[in-house]
Amino acid sequence: MGFRKKNKSPPVLSHEFVIQNHADMVSCLAMVILLGLMFEVTAKFAIMFITVQYNVTHVLDEKSDPVNLYQYGPKDAATVFFYLLIAVILHALIQEYILDKMNRKLHLSKTKHSKFNESGQLAAFYLFSFIWGCSILTAEDFATNPTFLWEGYPHTHMVFQVKFFYVCQIAYWLHALPELYFQKVRKEDIPRQLYYICLYVAHIAGAYVLNLHRLGLVLLVPHYLVELLFHASRLFYFSDENKQKGFTLWALLFVIARLLTLTLSVLTFGFGLPRTENQGFSLADGNFNVLTTRMSCLAAICLTQAWMMWKFINFQLKKWREHSQNQASKKKAASPKSKPHKREAASRGGASNGVAKSEDKTSPRPRKAKAS
């Protein structure tokens, strides 16, 4: 891990050297980009990495102040790259100063150690993203006006918070790909993590490029809440295996979140967007409101929700089997020793009675006392 002092230094540029010092290398690269702001020649290139691009000044009325809005474009790739570096650095800091210290106290096995690190990193990210997303939705007043999901489409202009939120989201999930190498993730865990990382990148980037950032934000917030509860419950479970009540609440909210996602998606792509005024396909205007795009987006969301429900059902069945096996083993351990068979008990009883009778026959009878 980065920032960790090692007694033995591996060969320079070897795999172990890169893994141990990847955070320091990334920090140096981010520092070089920041130093570019100090020189006039490189400032225009450095600013492209650090600040969000495509600022548009929008004037509503002559009396009101102008509003700064943002669009997306190819230069956003540079901004995503810079914040990907920041995500790698923060990942190493959380791992080094929080999770590793907790792992030393818990003395977990290798399997639980890997899952604990994964849940710790994701729980921190989900908590931060959930709070950030709620603050944005509160400003949009979605609860009182659900039609803002499709009204005025295409939503080519974004406020700073919305655009920066999406840039950070894409950067975080892209940084998770090299972290599979930096964290030495086990081979059997790589496919599972690749699945959900690629799904996050595809869905978030798709909502960003197709100007569906309102719908994407509304769907991400409850989803992140459910995932936060799951990983927090798993952290408590690793600290104490008796703490499993959080999984029950997570299971309930998971099903509700899937139903909410499907409902809002069908409402937006099936009823809202087809009735808007701007129909057609135009890359220049950022308009993708055609039947093919709507059905493709809806199918992608529905298939993803079905896949998640399938994984959820298999997970619950696995937990139920493990629980039933544990209960059965506890009953066997608590049950008394097996009682002897009825025939054995009868033979034993008969033998004891025979011995008693024989003893009665052989025993001398008491003599009557003679009268003197």
N, C-alpha and C positions, 0 to 999 in steps of 0.2 A: 504494500500500500504506500501511497505517497505520504510524505511528511513523517515517516516512521524511521527511526534510527536503527540501522542494521550493524551488527558486529562484523559480519563478513560481507564484503562488497562483491557482487558477481561481475563477470567480464562486461566491459562497456558494450552497449548496444545489443547485448544478449536478451533473450526473452525475459529472463528473470530480472535483469536490470531495468528493462522498460516497464515491467509490471510494478516493480518496487518504487520507481521514480516517475511514473507517468504523470502524477499530479504536479510535480515540480516542473516537468517539461512543458506541460500545458500552461502552467502559470507564467513561465518565461515567454511563451508565445503570445499570451494575452497581454503581458506587459509590453511587448514589442509593439503591438497594435495601439496600445494606449500612448506609448511614447511617440507614435506617429502624429499625434495631435500637436506636438510641440513645434513641429517644423511646417512651414507654409507649403513646401513642395508635397509633403505626404499627408497633410491634414485633410485634404479633400477625399483621399482614399480611406484614411482611418475613420473619418466620420461616418462613412458608409457602413462600417462594421458595427459601430457603437450605437448610433441613433437610428430610429425607424425612419424609413424613407417615404417618398411620394406624399409630401405634405400638400394639402389643398386648402386654400382659404375660402370659406363659404360665408357669404353675406346673406342673412335672412331678410332683414329690413334695413332701410337707411338709418333708422334711429338706433337699432341694436348693434352691438359690437360684433365684429367678424368672428366666426368659429373656425378653428383649425381642425380639419378632418384629414383622413388618410385613406389612400388606396394601396393596392398591392402591385408588385412588379418583380422583375428579375433580380433587382438589387436586394430584395429581401433575403436572398440566399446568403449574402455576406453577413447580414445581421443575425440570421439563424446560426451561422457558423460561429460567430463570436460568442453568442449566449450558450451554444453547445459547449464551448470551452469553459464557460463559467459554471455550467452544470456539472462538468467533470470535476472541477475544483471543489464545489460544494459537496458533491458525492463523496469525495475523499475525506473532507473535513468531518462530515457526519459519521462516516465509517470509522475514522481514526479516533475521534474524541468522544463519541457516544456509544456506538454499537460495539466496538471492540472491548471497551471497558465493561459493558454489560455482559458480554460473552464470557469474559474472564471470571465474573462472579457466578454465572449460571452453570458453567462447566457442561455445555451442551455437546452432543455427539456431532459428527461431521455433517450428517443429513440435516439435523435440526439447526446446526450452525449456519448452513447455507440458507435455509428458509427464514431463519431469524434475521439475517442481514437483508434479505430481499424484502421482507415485510417491514423492517425498520425504515429502509430507504423509501419505499412506496407510501408508507403511512405518513411520513413527513411531507412528501410531495402532494399527496391527496389532501391533506389538511390545509396546506398553503393554497392550493388551487381552488378548493371548495370555498374558502373564505374570500378569496379574490373574485371568484365567479359570482358569489352571492352579492358582493358589493356592487358589481356591474349590473346585475339583474335588478337590484333594488333601485338603481338610478333609472332603469328603463321602464319600471312599473309594469312588468309582465303580468303580475297577478291580476291586475285590473283590466288589462287589455291584451288578451292572448293573440288577437289578430295581427299584432305587430310582427309575428313570425313571417308573414307573407305580404303585408301591406307595403306598397312602394317598391316591390322587387323590380329590378335588381338593386340590392343594397351594396352599391359600389363604394360608398363612403363609410368610414368607421371613425369613431372617436379614438383618442390615443390609447385608452385603457383596453379597448377591445382588440386593437391591432397588436399591442404589446403582449396581451394575454395569449394570442394565437402564436406569435413568434416564439414566446417562451415555451408554450406547449409543444410545438414542433421540435424545438431545440432539445427539450428534455428527452423526448422519446427517441430522437435520433442519437442522443448521447448514450442511451441504454444499449445500443448495438456494440460499440467498442468496450463498454463496461463488461460485457460477457467475457471478453478476453482479459481485461484488467483484473477482474474479480475472480478469475479462475473458476468459473461456473462449471459444475459437473456436466459431463456429456449428456447424461440422461435428462438434465433439466434444460438444456439449450433449446430443443424444439418447442417445449411448452412456452418458454419466455419469448422465443422468436415469434410465435403465433400472435400473442397479444401485443407485442411491440409493433409488429407490422400492421395489425388492425388499428391500433391507435394512430399511427402515422397516416395510414390511408384515409381514415374517416376524418381526422382533424384537418389534414391538408386538403381533402376534398371539399369540406365545408368552407374552408378559407378561399380556395380558388374559385369555387362555384358561387361565391357571394351568398352563401347560406350560413354566415357566421352567427346570425341570431338563433336559428334552430340548433346549430351545433353547440352554442353556449348553454342553451336551455337543457339540452340532453346531457351535456357533460356534468353539470352541477349535481343532479341527483345520482348519477352514476358514480361520481367521485365520492359522494357521501356513503354509498353502499360499500364501495371498495375500501374506504377508510375504516369503516366499522369491521370489515372482515380482517384486515391486516392488524388492526389494533387488538381484536379478539385473539388472533393467532399469537401476538406478542405476549398477551396475558396468559395464554395457554402454555407457552413455552416456559414462562416463569413459574406457573403453578397449574398442573394438569387438571385440577378440580375446577378451575375457572373456565367454564364452557357456556355460560349463559349468553354471552355475546353472539355466539354462532346462531342461536335460536332467533334473536332479533335480526341478525343479518339475513337469515333465510327468508324471513317475512318481507323485509325491505327489498330484497333482491327480486322477488317475484313482482312486487309493486312497481319497482323501477323498470322492469321489462315491459309490463303492461303500459306504463306511462310513456315509455319510448315509442312503442308501437302505435299508441293512440295519437300522440303528437305528430308522428311521421305520416300516418295515414291522413290525418287532418290537414297537414301542410301540403303534401304532394298530391293527395287525392281530391281535396275540396278547395284549399286556399289558392295555391298557385294557378290552377286551371282557370280561375275566375278573375285573375288580375288583368289589368289593361295591357301590360307589356307582354305580349306573346311573341315567341320567335327565338332565333339563335343568332347572337352577334358577339364576336370576341372583342370588338372595339368597345362596345357598350357594356360588356360584362354580363350579357343577358343569356342565360341558358334555360329559359323557361319553355322547353319543348317536351313533348310526350316521352321521347326516348330518354332524355336526361332524368325526368321525374320518375319514370318507372325503374330506371337503373338505380337511382339513389334509393328508392323505396325497397327494391329487391335486395340491395346490399345491406340495408339496415335490418330487414326482416330475416335474412339468412344469418346475419351476425347474432341477432337475438335468439334465433332458434339454436344456433351452435352453443351459445352461452347457457341456454336452458338445458341442453343435452349434457353439457359438462356439469352443470349444477345438480341434475338428477343423479348422474353417476357418482358425484361426490357425496350426496346424501345417502345413497344406497351403500356406498363403501363405509361411511360412518355408522350406519345402522347395523351392518354386518359386524363391524368391529365391536360395537356396543353389545350386541347379542352374544358374541363369543366371550367377551369379558364377563358378562353376567353369568353365562353358563359355567365358566371356569371358577367364578367366585362361589356359586352354589355347590359345585363339587368339592371345593376346598372346605366349605363350611358344613357340609353334611356329615353326620356321625358315621362310625364304622359300620359296615354292612352286618345286619343281624343274621344269625345262623338259620339254615333252612328248617322248615317245620319238621321234616323227617329226622334230621339230625337232632333237633331239640327233643323230639319224641323218644328217639333211641337213647339219648342221654338221660332223659327223665326216667325211662323204663329201667335202665341199668341202675340208676341210683335207687329207685324203689326196690329192685330185687336185692340189692345189697342190704338195704334197710330191713327187708323181710327175713333174709338169711341171718342177719345179725340177731333178729328177734327170736328165731328158732333155736339158734345155738346158745343163746344166752341162758344161764341157769335160772330156773324158776325159784322164786322165793319160797322157802319152806315155812310151814306153819309152826308157830311156837308151841311146844308141848306144855301141857299143863303140869305143873309140878305137883 
